[in-house]
Amino acid sequence: MFGISINSFGQEFSGIKTEKKYFNNGNIKSEINFQQKGNKKIREGKSSYWYNTGELKNIIYFKGNKFNGERISYWKNGELKRKDFLKKGKLKNGKCFDRNGNEVAYYDFEIQPEFPGGKKALNNFFNKYLISDNSNIKGKLIIKFTIKANGKASDLKILKDTKPSLRNAVIDMFDSMPIWNPAK
């Protein structure tokens, strides 16, 4: 599948710039307001996101790059999906709705993938494969990988490896990694 992102920048108003991105089909993907501070974009005010078919997906308000104010999400059919209120990045209250607009039990906006047993189990897993009691090997290792929708780890990338002898241990570890609880 081929993808392209087209960016356009709107007129600056009181130091706030607007960046618009579009899907391949020409429909708008996002409209983000931000302040440029050096090479960083600090989100300010309203940001909106759409489904690739043109329906509004999310409206989120930011202050100083943190969620601040309403965060509203819609189902593809236009029904309200959730309405959260945040202050300085912290959730204050919220409601969730099903595809027909009926209120349902509240659930987190985004649930990150989780290693079975949590962070402590992940650290133990890393230690099992990468740290040996008999080893004086020291170095810095930075890896990146993706957790697929089925929980399987994929796309291993070794970004930094100051001790090349760790490379095989990382690959063995990655091949032995259990299925994660996927993101939702």
N, C-alpha and C positions, 0 to 999 in steps of 0.2 A: 504494500500500500504506500503510495506516495503522499507526502504531506508538505505543505508550504504555509508559512505564516507571513502575512502582509501587515506591516505596521504603518500607522499614520499618526502624526502628532497634531493635536489641536492647538488652538490659540492659547497662549499663556495668560492666566488671569491671577493677579496677586501672587505670583511665584508658583502657582499650581499649573502643571502641564497635564494634558490628557493624551493617553496612548490608546489607540484602537487597534485591535487585531482581528483578522478575518479568517474564516475557514476557506478551504479550496473552492467551495461552491459559491463564494462571494458573500455569504451571510456573516454578520458580525459575530465574533467569538467573545470579545471582551472590550470593555471601556474602563480604563483605570486612570484615576487622578493621582498625581504624585508631585512631590517637590524633588528637584535634582540637588543633591548635596555631594559635590565631587562626582565620583562615578557611581554613586548609590542613588537608587530611586526610593524615596520614603513615601509610602502611600498616605494620602490625605483625602478625606471626604469620601464620596460615593464611588464604589467600583461595581460594575455590573458584568454579568456573564450570561451567555446564551448557549442553548443546545445547538448542534450543527444544523438542525432543521429550522432554526429561527425563533423558537420559543424561549422566553426569558427563563433562566435557570436560577440565578442568585443575584441578590443586591446586598452588598456588604459595605458598612461604613468604617472608615479608619481614622485614627488620629495618631500621628507620629509612628506610623507603620504597625500599630496595634489595632485589633478589632475594637471599635468604640461606637456603640449605638446599636442599631438594628442589623441583624443578619437574617435575611428572608430568602427562603428557597421555595421553588415551585416544581411540581411534577411536570412532565412533558405535556400533559393535558391542560395545563394552566392552573390547576388547583394548587392551593397553598400546601406546601410540604412541611415547612417548619418556620417558626418565627422566634428568634432568640434575641435577647438584649444583653449586650456586653459592655463592660466599662473597663478601660485600660487593659484589654485583652482577656479579662476574666468574665465568665458567664455569670449573669445575675439571675436570669430566669428565661424560660423558653417553653414552647409548646410544639408538638409534632402532630401531623395529620396524615391520614391515609389518602389514597388516590381519589377518593370521593369527597374529601374535605372533612371527614369525621375525625375528631380529636382521638389520638392514640397515646399510649404510654411514651414518655419522653425517652429518647435515645441520643447518644453522642453524635455530633455533627460528622466527625470523621474518626474512625477507629483504625489505628495503625496496626500493621502486622505485629504479631507477638510470637517470640520463640516459646515452644512448649515448656512450661514451668517458669516463664518470666525471665527477667534480666539476670538474676543470680544463676539460673540454669544455663543461660547463654554464656556467661563468664566462665562457668565450669566447663562448658563444651569447648570454648576457645583454649582454656588452660590445658585440657586433656590432649589437644592436638598440637598446640604451639609452645607449651612450656614444659621442659623436662627438668627434673630435679638434678640430673647429672650434667646439665648443659650450662656452659658459660656464654652461650650465644646471646648477644644483646644487639638490638637493632630496632628500627622503627618500621612498622608495617601498616599501611593504610589500604584497605580493600573496600570495594563497592560492589553491591549485588542487588538484584531485584527479587522481591517475593511476588510470584504470580498469583492470580486469583485462586488457584487450587492449593496454594500454600507452599509450592515447590520453589526453592531458591534457584535462581538462574542468572546468567549474564555476569559472571564473576570478572571483575577487573581489579588488578593489583595496581594501585595508583602510586604507591611509594614502597620501596623494598630496599632498605639499607643493608640487608643481610640476605643475599641471593639464596643461601642454603635454606631459608624459610619458605621459599617458593613452592617446593614439593609438598611440604607440610601443609601449606594453605590449600593446595589443590586436593590433597587427601581429606582434609577437614571438610572442604566444600562438598566433595563427593559423598561424604558420610552424614551431611547435615540432615536432620529430620524435617518432616513437613511442619511448617509454621502454621499458626492460626492467621489466616489472611486478613488483609485490610477490608473494611466495609465502608 
